Amino acid sequence: MRKSFTIILLSLTFLTSAQVKVGIKGGLNLSSIIFRPDYSGDGKGSGVYLPRLHAGMMIEIPLNDNDNWFIYTGPYYSGKGDRIKSVRPTITFDTIVTYLNYIELPVSVGYKFSEGNKNRFIAGAGIYASYGFKGKIVYHNDPVHTERNLHRKDQYYKRIDAGFSVNARYVIKEKWGIGLDYSRSLFDITRYRNKETNNVFGFSLFWYLNNHRPISGTPKF
């Protein structure tokens, strides 16, 4: 018990001294899946971009006193998937829509520009890991063939997805802002022979729940 209490105190001390910023974000994903080979059996292809949602936390951990280099992280829900035309359409369906649901954790290193005012442009890059749950494949107009729980051991998609991400954000008055993200799987997300990878463009709005900044220089009284 005493050790746990000590760890909590040390964590709170670190968060206070490091002036960590915590926020929430939400927005739209435009997601597709890259297939190798594609559904016709040749080369590389992808489905049509599918609109999905994302929402969750964002955490900024400063790496220096000037508050320009920082680590960006925070868990959030990220919807992925795509829509493709079936190569063997039937009377009841001609389109297959895949919905993949993930809890994602990015770890990026970012840099803040325009240090002299309260509006700042941020650029960053890094990696991410995500955990898949309750995905499904829907055959358009043919609900009987809908496949659910795609991330189970006996199903098509793996639980874990990992890859790289790049992002750009614009912070307004150090309180809220807009963000653009791109992420791509580095490894096959399926358990079968054909290789598939997630390909996602994201647009988000975010708000800081706190607005702590590192104290630099000598205070004036």
C-alpha positions as CSV (number, residue, x, y, z in Angstrom):
1,M,0.0,0.0,0.0
2,R,2.8,2.4,0.9
3,K,4.6,1.6,-2.3
4,S,1.4,2.3,-4.4
5,F,0.9,5.6,-2.6
6,T,4.5,6.6,-3.2
7,I,4.2,5.8,-6.9
8,I,1.0,7.9,-7.1
9,L,2.7,10.8,-5.4
10,L,5.7,10.6,-7.8
11,S,3.4,10.4,-10.8
12,L,1.5,13.5,-9.6
13,T,4.7,15.4,-9.0
14,F,5.9,14.5,-12.5
15,L,2.7,15.6,-14.1
16,T,2.8,18.9,-12.3
17,S,6.5,19.6,-13.0
18,A,6.3,18.5,-16.6
19,Q,3.2,20.7,-17.2
20,V,1.5,17.9,-19.1
21,K,-1.5,19.0,-21.2
22,V,-4.6,16.8,-21.3
23,G,-7.4,17.1,-23.8
24,I,-10.2,15.4,-25.7
25,K,-10.6,15.0,-29.4
26,G,-13.2,13.7,-31.9
27,G,-13.7,13.7,-35.6
28,L,-13.9,11.8,-38.9
29,N,-11.8,9.0,-40.4
30,L,-11.6,8.3,-44.1
31,S,-10.4,4.7,-44.1
32,S,-9.5,2.1,-46.7
33,I,-7.8,-1.2,-46.7
34,I,-4.8,-1.9,-49.0
35,F,-4.9,-5.4,-50.5
36,R,-1.9,-7.4,-51.9
37,P,-3.0,-8.9,-54.2
38,D,-6.2,-7.0,-54.9
39,Y,-9.5,-8.7,-55.3
40,S,-9.0,-9.4,-59.0
41,G,-5.9,-11.3,-58.1
42,D,-3.4,-8.8,-59.6
43,G,-1.0,-6.4,-58.0
44,K,-2.1,-4.0,-55.2
45,G,-5.5,-2.5,-54.8
46,S,-7.7,-0.8,-52.2
47,G,-11.4,-0.3,-51.5
48,V,-13.4,3.0,-51.6
49,Y,-12.7,5.3,-48.6
50,L,-15.2,4.6,-45.8
51,P,-16.3,7.4,-43.4
52,R,-15.8,6.4,-39.7
53,L,-15.6,8.2,-36.4
54,H,-12.8,8.6,-33.8
55,A,-12.9,10.1,-30.3
56,G,-10.8,10.0,-27.1
57,M,-8.0,11.5,-25.1
58,M,-4.9,13.4,-26.1
59,I,-1.9,14.0,-23.9
60,E,1.1,16.3,-24.5
61,I,4.3,15.7,-22.5
62,P,6.9,18.5,-22.9
63,L,10.5,17.5,-23.6
64,N,12.1,20.9,-22.9
65,D,11.4,24.2,-21.0
66,N,10.5,26.1,-24.2
67,D,7.4,24.0,-24.7
68,N,8.2,23.4,-28.3
69,W,9.3,19.7,-28.4
70,F,6.9,17.2,-26.9
71,I,5.6,13.7,-26.9
72,Y,2.0,13.2,-28.1
73,T,0.0,10.2,-26.9
74,G,-3.4,9.3,-25.5
75,P,-5.9,6.4,-26.0
76,Y,-8.9,6.8,-28.3
77,Y,-11.4,4.9,-30.3
78,S,-10.7,4.7,-34.0
79,G,-13.1,3.3,-36.6
80,K,-11.5,1.8,-39.7
81,G,-12.5,-0.4,-42.7
82,D,-13.5,0.1,-46.3
83,R,-16.1,-0.5,-49.0
84,I,-15.4,-2.7,-52.1
85,K,-17.3,-4.0,-55.1
86,S,-17.7,-7.7,-55.0
87,V,-15.9,-9.6,-57.9
88,R,-18.8,-12.1,-57.8
89,P,-22.0,-10.0,-57.4
90,T,-25.3,-11.7,-56.8
91,I,-28.9,-10.7,-57.1
92,T,-28.9,-9.7,-53.4
93,F,-25.6,-7.9,-53.0
94,D,-22.8,-6.3,-55.0
95,T,-21.0,-4.3,-52.3
96,I,-19.1,-5.5,-49.2
97,V,-18.5,-3.1,-46.3
98,T,-15.9,-3.9,-43.6
99,Y,-16.2,-2.2,-40.3
100,L,-13.1,-2.5,-38.0
101,N,-13.1,-1.0,-34.5
102,Y,-9.9,-0.3,-32.5
103,I,-8.7,1.3,-29.3
104,E,-5.6,3.0,-30.5
105,L,-2.6,4.5,-28.7
106,P,-0.2,6.7,-30.7
107,V,3.3,7.8,-29.5
108,S,4.6,10.7,-31.6
109,V,7.3,13.3,-31.2
110,G,6.0,16.8,-32.2
111,Y,7.3,20.3,-32.7
112,K,5.4,23.5,-32.1
113,F,6.0,26.5,-34.4
114,S,5.1,30.2,-33.9
115,E,6.2,30.4,-30.3
116,G,5.6,34.1,-30.0
117,N,1.8,34.0,-30.0
118,K,-1.1,31.9,-28.7
119,N,-1.9,30.3,-32.1
120,R,0.6,27.6,-32.9
121,F,1.2,25.1,-35.7
122,I,2.3,21.6,-34.7
123,A,3.9,18.9,-36.8
124,G,4.7,15.4,-35.6
125,A,5.4,11.8,-36.5
126,G,5.6,8.5,-34.7
127,I,4.1,5.1,-34.3
128,Y,0.9,3.6,-33.1
129,A,-0.5,0.3,-31.7
130,S,-4.2,-0.6,-31.6
131,Y,-6.5,-3.3,-30.3
132,G,-9.4,-4.6,-32.4
133,F,-12.8,-5.5,-31.1
134,K,-16.2,-6.4,-32.6
135,G,-15.5,-5.7,-36.3
136,K,-18.0,-6.9,-38.9
137,I,-18.4,-7.4,-42.6
138,V,-21.8,-6.4,-44.1
139,Y,-22.9,-7.7,-47.5
140,H,-25.1,-4.9,-48.9
141,N,-28.8,-5.9,-49.0
142,D,-28.0,-9.4,-47.7
143,P,-28.0,-9.2,-43.9
144,V,-28.0,-13.0,-43.6
145,H,-24.4,-13.2,-44.7
146,T,-23.2,-10.5,-42.2
147,E,-20.1,-11.6,-40.3
148,R,-19.4,-10.3,-36.8
149,N,-16.7,-10.4,-34.2
150,L,-13.9,-10.3,-36.9
151,H,-11.1,-10.1,-34.4
152,R,-11.6,-13.5,-32.6
153,K,-9.0,-16.2,-33.0
154,D,-11.1,-18.1,-35.5
155,Q,-11.9,-15.1,-37.6
156,Y,-10.2,-13.2,-40.4
157,Y,-8.6,-10.2,-38.7
158,K,-5.9,-10.0,-36.0
159,R,-6.5,-8.2,-32.7
160,I,-3.4,-6.1,-33.0
161,D,-2.6,-3.4,-35.6
162,A,0.6,-1.4,-35.5
163,G,2.1,1.1,-37.9
164,F,3.3,4.7,-38.4
165,S,1.5,8.0,-38.3
166,V,2.1,11.6,-39.2
167,N,0.0,14.6,-38.0
168,A,-0.4,18.3,-38.2
169,R,-2.4,20.5,-35.9
170,Y,-3.3,24.1,-35.5
171,V,-3.8,25.3,-31.9
172,I,-6.0,28.4,-31.3
173,K,-5.4,30.5,-28.2
174,E,-3.8,27.5,-26.5
175,K,-7.4,26.1,-25.8
176,W,-8.7,24.3,-28.9
177,G,-7.7,23.5,-32.5
178,I,-8.0,21.3,-35.6
179,G,-5.9,18.4,-36.6
180,L,-5.1,16.3,-39.6
181,D,-3.6,12.8,-39.3
182,Y,-2.5,10.0,-41.6
183,S,-1.7,6.5,-40.4
184,R,-0.8,3.2,-42.2
185,S,-0.3,-0.4,-40.9
186,L,3.3,-1.7,-41.1
187,F,2.2,-5.3,-40.7
188,D,-0.5,-7.6,-42.1
189,I,-3.7,-7.2,-40.2
190,T,-5.1,-10.6,-41.4
191,R,-4.5,-14.2,-40.3
192,Y,-4.6,-15.5,-43.9
193,R,-2.5,-15.6,-47.0
194,N,-3.4,-12.2,-48.7
195,K,-1.8,-9.2,-47.0
196,E,-4.1,-6.4,-45.9
197,T,-3.1,-3.1,-44.2
198,N,-5.2,-0.2,-42.8
199,N,-4.9,3.2,-44.5
200,V,-6.5,6.1,-42.7
201,F,-6.8,9.9,-43.1
202,G,-8.3,11.6,-40.1
203,F,-9.7,15.1,-39.4
204,S,-10.4,16.1,-35.8
205,L,-11.4,18.9,-33.4
206,F,-9.7,19.0,-30.0
207,W,-10.0,20.9,-26.7
208,Y,-7.5,21.1,-23.9
209,L,-8.9,20.4,-20.5
210,N,-6.0,22.2,-18.8
211,N,-3.6,24.8,-20.1
212,H,-0.4,24.6,-18.1
213,R,2.7,26.0,-19.5
214,P,6.3,25.6,-18.2
215,I,7.5,28.6,-16.2
216,S,10.7,30.0,-17.7
217,G,12.8,32.9,-16.6
218,T,12.7,34.9,-13.3
219,P,9.2,35.8,-12.0
220,K,8.5,39.5,-11.7
221,F,6.7,40.9,-8.6
